[in-house]
Amino acid sequence: MIYLVEDDESIRELVTYTLKSQGMDAMGFERPSLFWKEMKKELPSLLLLDIMLPEEDGLSILKKLRIRPDTRKLPIIMLTARGSEYDTVVGLDSGADDYIPKPFRMMELISRIKALLRRTEEDGVQEYQIENLYVCPSKHTVTVDSKPISLTLKEYELLCLLLKNSGIVLSRTQLLNQIWGYEFDGESRTVDVHIRTLRQKLGSAGELIETVRGLGYKMGK
């Protein structure tokens, strides 16, 4: 469940509608008091938080959430008309995970939400171990036969996504959308190129990445 605290009705309805159209559960709140009431019933998986709000500003809400043990690590993205560097720094220093100034494009917002949720899930995973391949997301380390492997960010994200979906075939389109995001306008061959370089760098463990002809790629049984 994703919560949105936004007093602008048009933005609130558009964001919640878009999230639901993308298969995500979402709930919008016009006032902080309604948000706090719902928080007593259910905690969200991510919060979209405006700064300029009636009753209580978003930064105050953010600081309260970061103090509470049950919401200390809750993924939070600030949405605000304030776009200055100072306000961005204040928001991030107060504990926000991301900061998107208005006006923003809806698909950019979706992409940033998915990226933050993916990063949060990876941070919660202690490690992956398949045969001689070892990956520790929390330490951002990859080893093969106990020897460290140096990967680019995209190669690392590809590897973690395949490991996270062990045994599941991921199409090139799925990999493009989740790793490169909505803005990518290149060819699907980009995935093949990165898979090839990833396999080369992994050496003997590169064989763990299986090509499923006509469908995509997978790791694990």
C-alpha positions, 0 to 999 in steps of 0.5 A: 500500500502506498500513501499520498498526503497531498492537499491539492485534489487534482494532483491527489486523484491523478497520482492515486489513479496512476498508481492503481493503473500500474497495479499498486494499491494507493490511498490519498489523504487531504489532511495530515490528521486523516493520514495519522488516523489511517497509520494506526490501522495500517502502515504503508510500504511507501509514502509520498509526502507534500511539504506545504500542507494544512494542519502540519507541514510535510517536514514535521511529519517526516521528522516524526516518522523517522523518530518512530521505531516502526516507521524509521525505515519507511521509504518516503518521497517528498513531493513539493512545489519548492524546487530550490536546492536548499529545500531539497537538502533540508528534505533529504537531511531530514530523512527523505529517500527521494525528492521530486519537485512539482510539476513532475511527469507521472511516469517519472514518479512511477519510475522513482517509486519502483526504484526506491521500492526495489532498493528497499527490498534489496537492502532487506536481503542479507545475501544471495548464494548460487553455486560459486556466486555470492552477492551481498546487496547490503554491502554491494559486493559480488564474488565468484569463488570468493574473488571480488568481481567489479561490475557497473551499476547497470550490470549489478542491478541486472544481476540482483534483479535476476537473483531476486526473481530466481527461477522466473524468466524475465523478458527484455522488456521487463528488464528494460523497464525495471533497470533503465526506466521509462525514459530509455528509448534505445533498443532491446539489444541493450539488454543482450549487450549487458548480459554478455558483459555480465557473463564475461565478468562473472567468469565460470558463474556466468553460465548461471544466467540462462537464455530462454530463447524467444522469451528472455533470461533467468537464473536458478531453477 
